[in-house]
């Protein structure tokens, strides 16, 4: 069964890179949804059965720390991988209960490893 991943990031370029990365792995493995803001992300949280959220921290209006709280209100068990330009230690300080942390400078292979290991631990 496909794993449904929601990418929440205000930068379209980043969302598209992540989406292409997951689709390149195999369209039979991942279904990717994209949200550029909290409103669209919340809509997905209500309508979709998600397996994982890839969450940016620095976003306009509602940042990742508040979005994390919203995610927990809708689905307290949803896996959240923080993906930010902030160093991992800073990510852990800001969102101490996330499933995993990814520094955007680590490259796509590291992102795939973190997402895959998070999804495997979910099963």
C-alpha angles and dihedrals in degrees: 000000000000119000112230114221125188115204112204111190131129092219111086091199091059093046091051093048092051093044092051090047094054093042090051089058088060137302088227092061106046137032109197126206124184132211125181096190145018094264094058092040091052090051089056091046089056099042106033137061099229128193099192142003123212102206131194117207104206108064133137121257099004114026127209095267091059092040088055089057090050091050090052091051091057100035118006092185099050114123113242124194112192112220113187146139087240114102113263093250090056090047090053090050093051097041107021096170101051118123095238142348130229127189106211090226091064093082135237098288091059090049091052091049092052095046093045094048091047092051092046091053087052094061 
